């Protein structure tokens, strides 16, 4: 599956292992992730695409705030994937 902006991914390597994040920006050899808390929308984390696994969920990042992203990711992690 092709990684794209707005996609929710699970991190499989690094400090954030097993956390869910949203892709903010993609480049040739990296993706920029935000979780709304440690890595905000204005200060995303650069990650190797090999270290993330995509989910079927894609959200529109336009107009989203860090607070709303945290809430959506928390509900997503708890099992309510239709956020």
FIGU-441957 format. One record per residue (C-alpha): x, y, z; residue number from 1; residue in one letter. Coordinates in Angstrom, 1 decimal. Example, Ala and Ser with C-alpha at 12.3 -4.5 7.8 and 13.67 -1.06 7.14 Angstrom:
<banus>
{x->12.3; y->-4.5; z->7.8; vexba->1; torlum->A}
{x->13.7; y->-1.1; z->7.1; vexba->2; torlum->S}
</banus>
This chain:
<banus>
{x->0.0; y->0.0; z->0.0; vexba->1; torlum->X}
{x->1.3; y->3.4; z->-0.9; vexba->2; torlum->X}
{x->1.9; y->5.8; z->2.0; vexba->3; torlum->X}
{x->0.1; y->9.1; z->1.6; vexba->4; torlum->X}
{x->-0.6; y->12.3; z->3.6; vexba->5; torlum->X}
{x->-3.4; y->11.8; z->6.2; vexba->6; torlum->X}
{x->-2.9; y->8.1; z->6.5; vexba->7; torlum->X}
{x->-2.8; y->6.6; z->10.0; vexba->8; torlum->X}
{x->0.2; y->4.3; z->10.5; vexba->9; torlum->X}
{x->1.6; y->2.1; z->13.3; vexba->10; torlum->X}
{x->5.2; y->2.7; z->14.1; vexba->11; torlum->X}
{x->7.1; y->-0.6; z->14.3; vexba->12; torlum->X}
{x->10.6; y->0.6; z->15.2; vexba->13; torlum->X}
{x->12.2; y->3.3; z->17.5; vexba->14; torlum->X}
{x->11.0; y->5.0; z->20.6; vexba->15; torlum->X}
{x->7.4; y->5.3; z->19.3; vexba->16; torlum->X}
{x->7.1; y->1.6; z->18.6; vexba->17; torlum->X}
{x->3.5; y->0.3; z->18.6; vexba->18; torlum->X}
{x->2.1; y->3.9; z->18.6; vexba->19; torlum->X}
{x->-0.2; y->5.3; z->16.0; vexba->20; torlum->X}
{x->0.6; y->8.5; z->14.1; vexba->21; torlum->X}
{x->-0.6; y->10.4; z->11.1; vexba->22; torlum->X}
{x->1.5; y->11.1; z->8.1; vexba->23; torlum->X}
{x->1.9; y->14.9; z->7.6; vexba->24; torlum->X}
{x->4.3; y->14.9; z->4.7; vexba->25; torlum->X}
{x->6.0; y->12.4; z->2.4; vexba->26; torlum->X}
{x->9.3; y->12.5; z->0.6; vexba->27; torlum->X}
{x->11.3; y->10.0; z->-1.4; vexba->28; torlum->X}
{x->13.0; y->8.3; z->1.5; vexba->29; torlum->X}
{x->11.1; y->9.5; z->4.5; vexba->30; torlum->X}
{x->7.7; y->10.3; z->6.0; vexba->31; torlum->X}
{x->6.9; y->13.0; z->8.6; vexba->32; torlum->X}
{x->4.7; y->11.8; z->11.4; vexba->33; torlum->X}
{x->2.7; y->13.6; z->14.1; vexba->34; torlum->X}
{x->0.9; y->12.2; z->17.1; vexba->35; torlum->X}
{x->-0.3; y->15.6; z->18.4; vexba->36; torlum->X}
{x->1.6; y->15.3; z->21.7; vexba->37; torlum->X}
{x->5.3; y->14.6; z->21.4; vexba->38; torlum->X}
{x->5.5; y->15.4; z->17.7; vexba->39; torlum->X}
{x->3.0; y->18.2; z->16.9; vexba->40; torlum->X}
{x->1.6; y->19.1; z->13.5; vexba->41; torlum->X}
{x->4.1; y->22.0; z->13.4; vexba->42; torlum->X}
{x->7.1; y->19.8; z->14.5; vexba->43; torlum->X}
{x->6.6; y->16.3; z->13.0; vexba->44; torlum->X}
{x->9.0; y->13.4; z->13.4; vexba->45; torlum->X}
{x->11.0; y->12.2; z->10.3; vexba->46; torlum->X}
{x->10.9; y->8.5; z->9.9; vexba->47; torlum->X}
{x->12.0; y->5.8; z->7.4; vexba->48; torlum->X}
{x->9.0; y->4.4; z->5.6; vexba->49; torlum->X}
{x->10.3; y->0.9; z->6.3; vexba->50; torlum->X}
{x->9.6; y->1.5; z->10.0; vexba->51; torlum->X}
{x->5.9; y->2.2; z->9.7; vexba->52; torlum->X}
{x->2.9; y->-0.1; z->8.8; vexba->53; torlum->X}
{x->-0.1; y->1.6; z->7.1; vexba->54; torlum->X}
{x->-3.7; y->1.1; z->8.2; vexba->55; torlum->X}
{x->-6.8; y->1.4; z->6.1; vexba->56; torlum->X}
{x->-7.7; y->4.8; z->7.7; vexba->57; torlum->X}
{x->-7.0; y->8.1; z->6.0; vexba->58; torlum->X}
{x->-8.0; y->11.5; z->7.6; vexba->59; torlum->X}
{x->-8.0; y->14.9; z->6.1; vexba->60; torlum->X}
{x->-5.2; y->16.9; z->7.9; vexba->61; torlum->X}
{x->-6.5; y->20.3; z->6.8; vexba->62; torlum->X}
{x->-7.9; y->22.3; z->9.7; vexba->63; torlum->X}
{x->-6.9; y->19.6; z->12.2; vexba->64; torlum->X}
{x->-5.4; y->20.7; z->15.5; vexba->65; torlum->X}
{x->-3.0; y->18.8; z->17.8; vexba->66; torlum->X}
{x->-5.8; y->18.3; z->20.3; vexba->67; torlum->X}
{x->-8.2; y->16.9; z->17.7; vexba->68; torlum->X}
{x->-5.5; y->14.6; z->16.4; vexba->69; torlum->X}
{x->-4.7; y->13.3; z->19.9; vexba->70; torlum->X}
{x->-8.4; y->12.6; z->20.5; vexba->71; torlum->X}
{x->-8.8; y->10.7; z->17.2; vexba->72; torlum->X}
{x->-5.7; y->8.7; z->17.7; vexba->73; torlum->X}
{x->-6.7; y->7.7; z->21.2; vexba->74; torlum->X}
{x->-10.1; y->6.5; z->20.0; vexba->75; torlum->X}
{x->-8.4; y->4.7; z->17.1; vexba->76; torlum->X}
{x->-6.1; y->2.9; z->19.5; vexba->77; torlum->X}
{x->-8.9; y->1.9; z->21.8; vexba->78; torlum->X}
{x->-10.6; y->0.1; z->18.9; vexba->79; torlum->X}
{x->-13.1; y->2.6; z->17.5; vexba->80; torlum->X}
{x->-11.6; y->2.7; z->14.0; vexba->81; torlum->X}
{x->-14.6; y->4.6; z->12.5; vexba->82; torlum->X}
{x->-13.5; y->8.0; z->14.0; vexba->83; torlum->X}
</banus>
